[in-house]
């Protein structure tokens, strides 16, 4: 008679899932930061006592795991479009703010000069 391996005893049987069912998935390292709430993904999970996945990245064709629902790999670039929008907003706001400060300074100087001349 053979004894089952300790690994077989330590890993419980994964629960049966229905297509589209929501489950908690744990991601390696900080890879969950590349996922966005409300976006649709296709997730390949591994059962290790809990569901585990990784992010399939465009720069590593051998990686596997979570991809966008249409099959595209997830961009893990540090410069995403959301960052770009924030940077553009800051660069647009700074000149406007400087213009308002400059106009206020010129107006106050002019008023002071007029007050001295009267």
Buried (B, 14 or more C-beta within 10 A) or exposed (E): EEEEEEEEEEEEEEEEEEEEEEEEBEBEEEBEEBBEEEEEBEBEBBEEEEBBBBBBBEEEEEBBBBBBEEEEBBBBEEEEEEEEEEEEEEEEEEEEEEEEEEEEEEEEEEEEEEEEEE
